[in-house]
Amino acid sequence: MAYETIIFSIRDRTAWIQFNRPEKLNAMNKELLTDLEQALIECENNEGIRSIILTGNEKAFIAGADIEIWAKADVDTSFKTTEFTMKVQERLADIAKPTIAAISGFALGGGLEIALCCDFRVAADNAVLGLPEITLGIIPGGGGTQRLPRLIGLGPATEMLMLGATVKAEKALSIGLVQDVVPLDQLEDKAEALAKRLDAMPAVALKACKTSIRTGLRTGLKEGLKIEQTAFSMLFGTLDQKEGMAAFLEKRKPKYLGK
């Protein structure tokens, strides 16, 4: 389908979702979120897609929300808008296929919240990440106060949230906000290489692993352990489990079928 604010493409078995509002540094608005949601649905429905990469341009992944729009919002509007925002972000967080945020330039506010919904975050050396909403008299409204502390810990997250502090790429790496930092001209290759590594994994086990991680984070430890136990046991009914263990014993490379 046609998109107005993103560029959607498929390379090999990886879907690329590139945010495309360059005149606004990819600032997030309803149209961008709607396009993102539709692209995710397209990824869900296409069995040939194994992983998803989200990216922007050299200057910005997403430089936050469109403040010109938010400056006119009232209580009711803000609640309804964040409700839709969180619905799209939950679809991204819960999608069964691995997701990678390839971040260059600014990833601020809602942009960082989108990246926090991804399984992996790799950054270019020019990346600047933050949740500066407090400096505008508000707080993050798309999951930032919840996902960021769970990812990097209370101390670093509190500094970013309550002081509106931004971090550059190397600092983001040191606090666990991103998993890798590369020169800007290598970012696309890095994300693509990570997608290919994921593509080589057994698809059913990969889905089970992601589900266990994401679902377990929403429960207590005992419930999470049960979720893991169930997923682990069910994988012994798959062809990929048989193939993976046979290949190990026979000292050869496995040929996974995703079944």
C-alpha positions in Angstrom: 0.0 0.0 0.0 1.0 3.7 -0.4 2.4 5.5 2.6 2.8 9.3 3.1 5.2 9.5 6.0 7.3 6.3 5.8 9.2 4.5 3.0 8.4 0.7 3.2 10.6 -1.8 1.5 11.5 -5.5 1.7 15.1 -6.7 1.1 15.7 -10.4 1.2 13.5 -11.4 4.2 13.9 -8.1 6.1 11.3 -5.3 6.1 12.6 -1.7 6.3 10.4 1.0 7.7 12.1 4.4 7.1 10.4 7.4 8.7 10.1 10.1 6.1 9.2 13.6 7.2 12.6 15.2 6.6 11.2 18.8 6.7 10.1 18.1 10.3 13.1 15.9 11.4 10.6 13.0 11.2 8.6 14.5 14.0 5.8 12.1 15.1 2.2 13.0 14.2 -1.0 10.9 13.7 -0.2 10.3 10.1 3.2 8.8 10.9 1.8 6.6 13.6 -1.0 5.4 11.3 1.5 4.6 8.6 3.7 2.8 11.1 0.7 0.7 12.3 -0.3 -0.3 8.7 3.3 -1.2 7.9 3.5 -3.4 11.0 0.2 -5.1 10.0 1.8 -5.7 6.5 4.8 -7.3 8.2 2.6 -9.5 10.4 0.7 -10.8 7.4 3.7 -11.5 5.2 5.2 -14.8 6.2 8.2 -14.1 4.0 9.3 -11.3 6.3 11.6 -12.6 9.1 12.7 -9.3 10.8 12.0 -5.6 10.8 14.3 -2.6 10.8 13.1 0.9 11.7 15.3 3.8 10.7 15.2 7.5 9.8 17.7 9.7 8.0 21.1 11.1 8.8 19.6 14.0 10.9 16.9 12.2 12.8 15.4 8.8 13.6 12.4 10.7 15.1 13.1 14.0 16.7 10.1 13.8 19.0 6.4 14.8 18.6 5.2 17.7 16.5 5.1 20.4 19.2 3.1 22.8 16.9 0.2 20.3 17.2 0.6 19.5 20.9 0.8 23.1 21.9 -3.0 23.3 21.0 -4.0 20.1 22.8 -6.3 20.0 25.9 -6.7 17.2 28.5 -9.2 15.2 26.4 -7.2 15.4 23.2 -4.0 14.4 24.9 -5.6 11.4 26.5 -7.1 10.2 23.2 -3.9 10.8 21.3 -1.7 9.0 23.7 -4.2 6.1 23.8 -3.7 5.7 20.0 0.1 6.2 20.3 0.3 3.4 22.9 -1.8 1.1 20.8 0.6 1.4 17.9 3.6 1.1 20.2 2.2 -2.1 21.8 1.8 -3.6 18.3 5.4 -2.8 17.7 6.6 -4.2 21.0 4.5 -7.4 20.7 5.0 -8.2 17.1 6.3 -11.8 16.9 9.1 -10.9 14.5 12.4 -9.4 15.7 12.7 -5.6 15.5 15.8 -3.4 15.2 15.9 0.3 15.6 18.8 1.8 13.5 19.2 5.2 15.1 21.0 8.2 13.6 20.7 11.8 14.6 18.0 12.7 17.0 15.8 10.1 18.8 13.9 12.2 21.2 10.6 12.0 23.1 8.3 9.8 21.1 11.2 8.8 18.8 13.0 7.2 21.7 9.8 5.6 22.9 9.4 4.0 19.5 13.0 2.7 19.7 12.4 1.4 23.2 9.7 -0.9 21.8 12.2 -2.6 19.6 14.2 -5.7 20.5 17.5 -4.2 19.4 18.8 -0.7 19.2 22.0 0.1 17.2 23.2 3.7 16.9 25.3 5.8 14.6 28.0 7.8 16.3 26.0 11.0 15.7 22.9 9.8 17.6 21.4 11.8 20.4 18.8 10.2 22.6 16.5 11.5 25.3 13.1 12.1 26.8 13.1 15.9 27.2 9.4 16.3 27.8 9.9 17.6 31.3 11.5 20.8 29.8 8.1 21.5 28.1 6.1 21.1 31.3 4.9 17.6 30.6 6.2 14.0 30.9 6.6 11.2 28.3 3.2 10.0 27.2 4.1 6.9 25.1 5.6 4.6 27.7 8.9 6.4 28.4 8.6 6.5 32.2 7.9 2.7 32.2 10.1 1.2 29.5 13.2 3.2 30.1 13.7 2.3 33.8 13.1 -1.3 33.0 15.8 -1.2 30.3 18.6 0.9 31.9 17.8 1.0 35.6 16.2 3.5 37.9 19.2 5.9 38.4 20.1 6.6 34.8 16.4 6.7 33.7 15.5 9.1 36.5 18.2 11.5 35.3 17.0 11.4 31.8 13.3 11.7 32.7 13.4 14.2 35.6 16.2 16.4 34.2 15.3 16.0 30.5 18.9 15.0 30.0 20.0 13.8 26.5 22.8 11.3 25.9 25.1 10.9 23.0 25.7 7.5 21.3 28.7 6.3 23.4 27.0 7.3 26.7 23.8 5.4 25.5 26.0 2.4 24.9 27.6 2.6 28.4 24.2 2.6 30.1 22.7 -0.1 28.0 20.3 2.0 26.1 21.7 0.8 22.8 23.6 -2.4 22.1 26.1 -1.1 19.6 27.5 2.1 18.1 29.0 2.4 14.6 30.1 5.2 12.3 27.1 6.7 10.5 28.1 5.3 7.1 28.1 1.8 8.6 24.7 1.9 10.4 22.6 0.4 7.6 25.1 -2.4 7.1 25.2 -3.1 10.9 21.4 -3.3 11.1 21.3 -5.5 8.0 24.0 -7.9 9.4 22.1 -8.2 12.7 18.9 -9.0 10.7 20.7 -11.7 8.8 22.0 -13.3 12.1 18.4 -13.3 13.3 17.2 -14.8 10.0 19.5 -17.7 10.6 17.9 -18.6 13.9 15.0 -21.1 14.1 11.9 -19.0 13.7 9.6 -20.8 16.1 12.2 -20.7 18.9 12.9 -17.0 18.2 9.2 -16.2 18.5 9.0 -18.2 21.7 12.0 -16.4 23.1 10.6 -13.0 22.4 7.2 -13.8 23.7 8.7 -15.2 26.9 10.8 -12.1 27.4 8.1 -9.6 26.7 5.3 -11.4 28.6 7.5 -12.2 31.5 8.4 -8.6 32.0 4.7 -7.9 32.7 4.4 -10.5 35.4 6.1 -11.5 38.6 9.1 -13.9 38.6 7.1 -17.1 39.4 4.6 -16.4 36.5 7.5 -15.6 34.2 9.2 -18.9 35.0 6.0 -20.7 34.1 5.7 -18.9 30.8 9.3 -19.9 30.0 8.7 -23.5 31.0 5.7 -23.8 28.8 7.4 -22.2 25.8 10.5 -24.4 26.3 8.5 -27.6 26.5 6.4 -26.8 23.5 9.5 -26.3 21.3 10.2 -30.1 21.7 7.3 -30.6 19.4 8.9 -28.7 16.5 10.9 -29.9 13.6 13.5 -27.2 14.2 14.3 -28.6 17.6 14.9 -32.0 16.1 17.0 -30.6 13.4 19.0 -28.3 15.7 20.0 -31.1 18.1 20.6 -33.6 15.3 22.9 -31.1 13.6 24.8 -30.5 16.8 25.4 -34.2 17.4 26.3 -34.7 13.7 28.7 -31.7 13.8 27.0 -29.9 10.8 25.2 -26.6 10.2 21.4 -26.9 10.9 18.8 -26.3 8.2 15.8 -24.8 9.9 12.4 -24.9 8.3 10.5 -22.6 10.7 8.3 -25.5 11.8 
